[in-house]
């Protein structure tokens, strides 16, 4: 009976979180082009990828995706359309006392990366590199959970996001987990080789930012100068999105 009660409780909390996140996400378009709404931003993202400077870019405001925060934040992203995945994830994490509802807020970002996916949420495209090679791309809009945990909760949150989240319905095979690069998180995650440091190169277009992840600052490799922030990535994501292979 106790197991059944726990199952019902998780189901109720999943529905609660799914509905709450859906209300937030319904304010935003499902596709990258409409979400970004600025061809200059898209053109710069294409330039960075075609030159081999970055393999992936995000578009968001710092309110929607506060990667510039001085607080210790953990970001977890999946396609916007997979909102039930977030509901289940949060319900389980809450039931196991990994988080409280007050530990998490919602965000959103547009994403364009190199690679070929069969996911129905993606819009596929092609990009010609400066070497004349044709590369597959995909565009999407991703919902983001923003965790602001106390130090004692960091390890449990990261372990769940890395280990169990990909196995839940709607999870990515390589989970997209990033954090701000505060001293506390560097101590907990980088020194134990759990995460790696990348540069979040930020190009501002008014309130909207184009964020390109690379191992080093972009500096003046493109016409528009950038502000490079430190960001922490789980190792698989670091290799996948920040290390250029051409």
C-alpha positions in Angstrom: 0.0 0.0 0.0 2.9 2.4 0.8 4.5 1.8 -2.6 1.1 2.5 -4.3 0.7 5.7 -2.3 4.2 6.8 -3.3 3.5 6.0 -7.0 0.3 8.1 -6.8 2.1 10.9 -5.1 4.8 11.0 -7.8 2.0 11.0 -10.5 0.3 13.9 -8.8 3.5 15.9 -8.6 4.5 15.0 -12.2 1.1 16.5 -13.3 1.7 19.6 -11.1 5.1 20.3 -12.5 4.2 19.5 -16.1 1.2 21.9 -15.9 3.3 24.6 -14.2 6.2 24.4 -16.7 3.7 24.2 -19.6 2.2 27.6 -18.6 5.7 29.1 -18.7 6.7 27.5 -22.1 3.4 28.3 -23.9 4.6 31.9 -24.1 7.4 30.9 -26.5 7.4 29.5 -30.1 8.4 25.9 -30.7 10.9 26.6 -33.5 14.3 28.2 -33.5 13.6 30.8 -36.3 10.5 32.2 -34.7 12.1 32.1 -31.2 15.2 34.0 -32.3 13.4 36.4 -34.7 16.7 38.1 -35.8 18.6 37.1 -38.9 21.8 38.8 -37.6 21.9 36.4 -34.7 21.3 33.4 -36.9 24.0 34.6 -39.4 26.6 35.0 -36.7 25.8 31.5 -35.4 26.3 30.1 -38.9 29.5 32.0 -39.3 30.9 30.6 -36.0 30.0 27.1 -37.0 31.1 27.4 -40.7 34.6 28.6 -39.6 35.0 25.8 -37.1 35.1 28.1 -34.2 32.2 26.5 -32.4 30.0 23.4 -32.9 26.9 24.8 -31.2 25.2 28.0 -30.1 22.4 29.0 -27.8 20.2 32.1 -28.0 18.5 33.5 -24.9 18.3 36.4 -22.5 20.2 36.2 -19.2 16.8 36.1 -17.5 15.8 32.9 -19.4 19.2 31.3 -19.2 21.3 33.1 -16.5 24.7 31.6 -17.4 26.2 34.9 -16.3 25.0 34.6 -12.7 27.4 34.8 -9.7 25.3 32.2 -7.9 26.0 28.5 -8.1 23.4 27.3 -10.7 22.9 24.0 -12.5 21.2 24.0 -15.9 19.4 21.0 -17.4 17.9 21.3 -20.9 15.7 19.1 -23.2 13.4 20.0 -26.1 10.6 22.3 -25.2 8.0 19.8 -26.5 9.1 17.2 -24.0 7.6 19.0 -21.0 6.4 15.8 -19.4 10.0 14.6 -19.1 10.6 17.6 -16.8 7.5 16.8 -14.8 8.5 13.3 -14.1 12.1 14.2 -13.4 11.2 16.9 -10.8 8.5 14.6 -9.2 11.1 11.8 -8.7 13.8 14.2 -7.5 11.4 15.7 -5.0 10.1 12.3 -3.8 13.7 11.3 -3.1 14.3 14.5 -1.3 17.1 15.5 -3.7 15.3 18.8 -4.3 12.6 21.0 -2.9 10.3 23.0 -5.2 12.1 26.2 -4.1 15.4 24.8 -5.5 14.3 25.1 -9.2 13.1 27.7 -11.6 12.3 27.6 -15.4 14.2 28.9 -18.4 14.3 28.5 -22.2 16.8 28.9 -25.0 17.1 28.5 -28.8 19.7 26.0 -29.9 21.6 25.4 -33.2 24.3 22.8 -33.3 26.2 20.7 -35.9 25.0 17.1 -36.2 22.3 14.9 -37.6 19.3 13.9 -35.4 16.1 12.0 -36.2 14.2 13.7 -33.3 10.9 15.1 -34.5 11.4 18.3 -32.5 14.4 19.3 -34.6 14.4 21.3 -37.8 17.2 19.9 -39.9 19.5 22.0 -42.1 22.8 22.1 -43.9 25.8 24.4 -43.5 28.8 24.8 -45.8 32.1 25.2 -43.9 34.9 27.5 -45.0 36.6 24.3 -46.3 33.7 23.6 -48.6 32.4 20.7 -46.6 28.7 20.2 -46.1 27.7 19.7 -42.5 24.3 18.7 -41.1 22.7 21.0 -38.5 19.7 21.0 -36.3 17.7 23.8 -34.8 15.4 23.6 -31.8 14.0 25.3 -28.8 14.9 23.8 -25.4 13.3 24.2 -22.1 15.7 24.6 -19.2 15.5 23.7 -15.5 17.6 26.1 -13.4 18.6 24.5 -10.1 20.0 26.8 -7.3 20.9 24.2 -4.7 22.6 24.4 -1.3 26.1 23.0 -1.4 25.1 19.7 0.2 22.5 19.1 -2.6 24.9 19.6 -5.6 26.3 16.1 -5.7 22.9 14.4 -5.6 21.4 16.6 -8.2 24.4 16.1 -10.6 24.4 12.3 -10.0 20.7 12.1 -10.9 20.9 14.3 -14.0 23.9 12.4 -15.3 22.8 8.9 -14.3 19.0 8.6 -14.3 17.6 11.6 -16.3 18.7 10.1 -19.6 16.8 6.9 -18.9 13.5 8.8 -18.3 11.1 9.2 -21.2 12.2 12.1 -23.3 15.7 12.3 -21.9 18.8 12.9 -24.1 21.3 10.1 -24.5 24.0 12.7 -23.7 22.4 14.9 -21.0 22.8 18.6 -21.5 24.0 19.7 -18.1 25.9 23.0 -17.5 26.6 25.1 -14.5 27.9 28.5 -13.7 31.6 28.4 -12.8 31.5 29.6 -9.2 34.4 28.7 -6.9 32.1 26.3 -5.0 31.0 24.4 -8.1 34.5 24.3 -9.4 35.7 22.8 -6.1 32.9 20.2 -6.2 32.8 19.3 -9.9 36.0 20.2 -11.7 38.5 19.0 -9.1 36.8 15.6 -9.1 36.8 15.4 -12.9 33.0 15.4 -13.0 32.8 18.5 -15.2 35.1 20.5 -17.5 35.5 24.2 -18.0 34.5 25.8 -21.3 34.0 29.3 -22.4 30.5 30.7 -22.9 31.3 33.4 -25.5 28.5 35.9 -25.3 27.5 38.1 -28.2 24.9 40.7 -27.1 22.1 41.8 -29.4 20.2 44.2 -27.1 18.6 42.0 -24.4 19.2 38.8 -26.5 22.5 36.9 -26.3 24.1 34.5 -28.7 26.1 32.0 -26.6 28.8 29.9 -28.3 30.7 27.3 -26.3 34.4 26.7 -27.0 37.4 25.5 -25.0 38.9 29.0 -25.3 37.7 32.6 -25.7 36.7 33.5 -29.2 38.1 37.0 -28.8 38.2 38.8 -32.2 38.0 35.8 -34.5 34.7 37.3 -35.8 33.8 40.9 -36.5 31.7 41.3 -33.4 33.8 41.1 -30.2 32.6 38.8 -27.4 32.5 38.6 -23.6 33.7 35.1 -22.6 32.3 33.7 -19.3 33.5 30.5 -17.7 30.9 27.6 -17.8 31.1 24.0 -16.6 29.9 21.1 -18.8 29.6 17.4 -18.1 32.5 15.8 -20.0 30.4 14.1 -22.7 28.7 17.4 -23.5 32.0 19.2 -23.5 33.4 16.9 -26.2 30.2 17.0 -28.1 29.5 20.7 -28.2 32.7 22.6 -27.5 35.5 20.8 -29.2 35.7 21.4 -32.9 36.5 18.4 -35.1 37.1 20.1 -38.5 
